[in-house]
């Protein structure tokens, strides 16, 4: 437990003013993504439009991506290439889902 607190404190103490701003923005994006996710779920329950499922998945992935990015900035142990690959992979997945949502909507 003490080791975990030491790691967290050392990670937090390394944050400069711009990194604090970056973290605040990342948390804000996460919160907005979660709100949009909740709105999308509500919209899907009311309309049952299949396109809304894409929005639900996209907003969930975007919230996860931003939260991982936030943790990457806060926790020094997560600052490694694997985390960068995961974040980039989530971005690619989100873009692919946007494309599929547009293409599927035009076909239907």
C-alpha positions as CSV (number, residue, x, y, z in Angstrom):
1,X,0.0,0.0,0.0
2,X,2.8,2.4,0.9
3,X,4.6,1.6,-2.4
4,X,1.4,2.4,-4.4
5,X,1.0,5.7,-2.6
6,X,4.7,6.5,-3.2
7,X,4.3,5.8,-6.9
8,X,1.1,7.8,-7.1
9,X,2.6,10.8,-5.2
10,X,5.8,10.7,-7.3
11,X,3.7,10.7,-10.5
12,X,1.6,13.6,-9.3
13,X,4.5,15.6,-8.1
14,X,6.0,15.5,-11.6
15,X,3.0,17.2,-13.1
16,X,3.8,20.7,-14.4
17,X,1.1,23.4,-15.0
18,X,0.5,22.4,-18.7
19,X,0.2,18.8,-17.8
20,X,-2.4,19.7,-15.2
21,X,-4.3,21.5,-17.8
22,X,-4.0,18.6,-20.2
23,X,-5.3,16.2,-17.4
24,X,-8.2,18.5,-16.7
25,X,-9.1,18.6,-20.4
26,X,-8.8,14.8,-20.7
27,X,-11.1,14.3,-17.7
28,X,-13.6,16.8,-19.1
29,X,-13.6,14.9,-22.4
30,X,-14.2,11.7,-20.5
31,X,-17.1,13.2,-18.6
32,X,-18.7,14.6,-21.8
33,X,-18.2,11.3,-23.6
34,X,-20.0,9.5,-20.7
35,X,-22.8,12.0,-20.9
36,X,-23.1,11.5,-24.6
37,X,-23.0,7.7,-24.1
38,X,-25.9,8.0,-21.6
39,X,-27.9,10.2,-24.1
40,X,-27.2,7.7,-26.9
41,X,-28.5,4.8,-24.8
42,X,-31.6,6.7,-23.9
43,X,-32.2,7.6,-27.6
44,X,-31.7,4.0,-28.6
45,X,-34.3,2.8,-26.0
46,X,-36.8,5.3,-27.4
47,X,-36.2,4.9,-31.1
48,X,-34.5,1.5,-31.6
49,X,-32.5,2.9,-34.5
50,X,-29.6,0.6,-35.3
51,X,-27.3,3.6,-36.1
52,X,-27.5,4.7,-32.5
53,X,-25.7,1.5,-31.5
54,X,-22.6,2.8,-33.4
55,X,-22.8,6.0,-31.4
56,X,-23.1,4.1,-28.1
57,X,-20.0,2.1,-29.0
58,X,-18.0,5.1,-30.2
59,X,-18.8,7.2,-27.1
60,X,-17.9,4.3,-24.8
61,X,-14.6,3.7,-26.6
62,X,-13.8,7.4,-26.6
63,X,-14.4,7.7,-22.9
64,X,-12.2,4.7,-22.3
65,X,-9.5,6.1,-24.6
66,X,-9.5,9.5,-22.8
67,X,-9.4,7.8,-19.3
68,X,-6.4,5.7,-20.3
69,X,-4.7,8.8,-21.6
70,X,-5.4,10.5,-18.3
71,X,-4.0,7.6,-16.3
72,X,-1.0,7.5,-18.6
73,X,-0.3,11.1,-17.6
74,X,-0.9,10.6,-13.9
75,X,0.7,7.2,-13.2
76,X,4.3,6.9,-14.2
77,X,4.2,3.1,-14.5
78,X,1.7,3.4,-17.4
79,X,4.0,5.6,-19.4
80,X,5.2,2.9,-21.8
81,X,4.8,2.1,-25.5
82,X,2.0,-0.4,-24.9
83,X,-0.2,2.3,-23.5
84,X,0.5,4.4,-26.6
85,X,-0.4,1.5,-28.9
86,X,-3.7,0.9,-27.0
87,X,-4.7,4.6,-27.3
88,X,-3.8,4.7,-31.0
89,X,-5.7,1.4,-31.6
90,X,-8.7,2.8,-29.9
91,X,-8.5,5.9,-32.1
92,X,-8.3,3.7,-35.2
93,X,-11.3,1.7,-34.0
94,X,-13.3,4.8,-33.4
95,X,-12.6,6.1,-36.9
96,X,-13.5,2.8,-38.4
97,X,-16.8,2.7,-36.5
98,X,-17.6,6.3,-37.7
99,X,-17.0,5.2,-41.3
100,X,-19.2,2.1,-40.9
101,X,-22.0,4.2,-39.3
102,X,-21.9,6.6,-42.3
103,X,-21.7,3.8,-44.9
104,X,-24.4,1.7,-43.3
105,X,-26.7,4.7,-43.0
106,X,-26.4,5.5,-46.7
107,X,-27.0,1.9,-47.7
108,X,-30.1,1.5,-45.6
